[in-house]
Amino acid sequence: MKSTGASLSVKGLKKSWGPTEVLTGIDFDIEPGGFLTLLGPSGCGKSTALRLVSGLDEVSGGSILIDGKDVTKVPADQRNIGMVFQNYALFPHMTVAENIAYGLKVRKVAKPVREASLERVAELMSLGPLLDRKPAQLSGGQQQRVALARVLVSERPLVLMDEPLSNLDAKLRTEIRSEIKALNKSLGITVVYVTHDQSEALSMSDTVVLMNAGRVEQVGTPKELYDVPATVFSARFIGTPPMNLLAVADVSLPDGVAASYGNDPADLLIGVRPESMQFPAGGADYSASCRITSIEYEGSVSLLHLTSKSGASFILSHSGDTLPSLEEKITVGWTQSAAHLFSKRTGERVLTSS
Ligand SMILES: Nc1ncnc2c1ncn2[C@@H]1O[C@H](COP(=O)(O)OP(=O)(O)OP(=O)(O)O)[C@@H](O)[C@H]1O
């Protein structure tokens, strides 16, 4: 099953339903064989963007290029795109084998070729022993694997997946996640994936397009989004528990940071990830005095829920052996490199000269 992925370029994509603009002009690009995820909260427009790329809905503005060719006005069935959705709708009266090979049969692919493709994909997806069963005789995870196999066997250079794992339990999600990723790499197909689950996005993607209210908040590799969030929204959306954001009044800053910020220092928000905060604070560049309000034991770490001088809540992920006690007043710290500075007013990351 050789397959070479297509490139995809989305430019200024807009969609309105009546007077409501649900996509306000989004841009992203993906190289052949890449894995790009549209990530964002419910209702931000991820599925809408995917449906426009697939051709199921018409754009209100902007363009879609596949392998450099403008397909914005090309009907869905001529875009050569494979799709897997959350409700994977297998044909109940057909066996697994018939379901998988259905698309090839419709396209009048010769029987020996069909059979060879089926055998190959069944092996890849470990579906061999299930080929004669009907969908009702499969578990949810097995049905999802059949839906994926059906798309993979079709050898489309571009595959769109809309929350394909959302019906599965946590263990299966993790298993199928890595299967999808491995298939993306071994077959070279280009994948555009939609999810609201950040851990799914971070673990699978080469590129993440983080969306918020119909626009793109940030585009980058998973590491870029985690290490250098461009906005307060990115900082809070990526990472579990989310990044802490503290007002200047609650933090003791290194000399010069506030002064080097051209604007009113009270506009600064100091971001720090729970896992980058240290207790005890010894030698840290930034520090904050606080009180421990609760302690959540999570096995490898304990989450210390803290309250700042001004009453703001934040979290420190503590991996040390000795735990402080509840209600104890402590000082926590973090290094310059773990500090993320944002403007409260614009929500954007700001750089200081220090
Ligand atoms: N056919 C439609 N008519 C009117 N509004 C629609 C239509 N389809 C989607 N919308 C609206 O567009 C917005 C974006 O929806 P979309 O399904 O793209 O979001 P999403 O990010 O995929 O959300 P979810 O993760 O919940 O699926 C929502 O406010 C939704 O109500």
The ligand as a MOL file (V3000), in Angstrom:
LIG
                    3D

  0  0  0     0  0            999 V3000
M  V30 BEGIN CTAB
M  V30 COUNTS 31 33 0 0 0
M  V30 BEGIN ATOM
M  V30 1 N -24.8100 24.2040 10.2300 0
M  V30 2 C -24.6310 25.1730 11.1520 0
M  V30 3 N -25.4840 26.1960 11.2780 0
M  V30 4 C -25.3000 27.1820 12.1810 0
M  V30 5 N -24.2520 27.2240 13.0420 0
M  V30 6 C -23.3550 26.2300 12.9690 0
M  V30 7 C -23.4750 25.1560 12.0290 0
M  V30 8 N -22.4280 24.3090 12.2040 0
M  V30 9 C -21.6760 24.8370 13.2180 0
M  V30 10 N -22.2320 25.9820 13.6620 0
M  V30 11 C -21.6920 26.8420 14.7450 0
M  V30 12 O -20.3590 27.1440 14.4330 0
M  V30 13 C -19.5540 27.1860 15.6050 0
M  V30 14 C -18.3580 26.2910 15.4370 0
M  V30 15 O -18.7870 24.9390 15.4160 0
M  V30 16 P -17.7830 23.7150 15.1950 0
M  V30 17 O -18.5820 22.4510 15.1870 0
M  V30 18 O -16.9160 23.9750 14.0340 0
M  V30 19 O -16.9130 23.8220 16.5310 0
M  V30 20 P -15.8700 22.7690 17.1010 0
M  V30 21 O -14.6880 23.5640 17.4990 0
M  V30 22 O -15.6480 21.6560 16.1430 0
M  V30 23 O -16.6350 22.2700 18.3840 0
M  V30 24 P -16.7530 20.7890 19.0220 0
M  V30 25 O -15.3940 20.4730 19.6090 0
M  V30 26 O -17.7920 20.9930 20.0870 0
M  V30 27 O -17.1730 19.8590 17.9420 0
M  V30 28 C -20.4650 26.7940 16.7640 0
M  V30 29 O -20.8710 27.9590 17.4400 0
M  V30 30 C -21.6230 26.1190 16.0810 0
M  V30 31 O -22.8010 26.2860 16.8310 0
M  V30 END ATOM
M  V30 BEGIN BOND
M  V30 1 1 1 2
M  V30 2 1 2 3
M  V30 3 2 2 7
M  V30 4 2 3 4
M  V30 5 1 4 5
M  V30 6 2 5 6
M  V30 7 1 6 7
M  V30 8 1 6 10
M  V30 9 1 7 8
M  V30 10 2 8 9
M  V30 11 1 9 10
M  V30 12 1 10 11
M  V30 13 1 11 12
M  V30 14 1 11 30
M  V30 15 1 12 13
M  V30 16 1 13 14
M  V30 17 1 13 28
M  V30 18 1 14 15
M  V30 19 1 15 16
M  V30 20 2 16 17
M  V30 21 1 16 18
M  V30 22 1 16 19
M  V30 23 1 19 20
M  V30 24 2 20 21
M  V30 25 1 20 22
M  V30 26 1 20 23
M  V30 27 1 23 24
M  V30 28 2 24 25
M  V30 29 1 24 26
M  V30 30 1 24 27
M  V30 31 1 28 29
M  V30 32 1 28 30
M  V30 33 1 30 31
M  V30 END BOND
M  V30 END CTAB
M  END
